[in-house]
């Protein structure tokens, strides 16, 4: 059987130095989409929420940002000083919040 390259090899990633950031769906996207565009354009916000909800490292992203008291869209939630911002998350439906909570539920989500 031929030696098949691993998925990480195909992606050009080194397992020894791999960071969760490198696996994020948003890696390389325009940063404005997570800040100014998200705040000003509801359709952009809805689209970016879906990017986060499909991301394999959504949970790591959210909890890292909460711990670092970050600002902007992280892990599907727009944060201000590491806490969910009610105004900037107001476009989210109950169904979207349920999906977010489900994805983050492997740990405490009482702050969401």
Secondary structure by P-SEA (a helix, b strand, c coil): cccccccccccccccccccccccccccccccccccccccccaaaaaaaaaaaaaccaaaaaaaaaaaacccccccccccccccccccccccccaaaaaaaaaaacccccccc
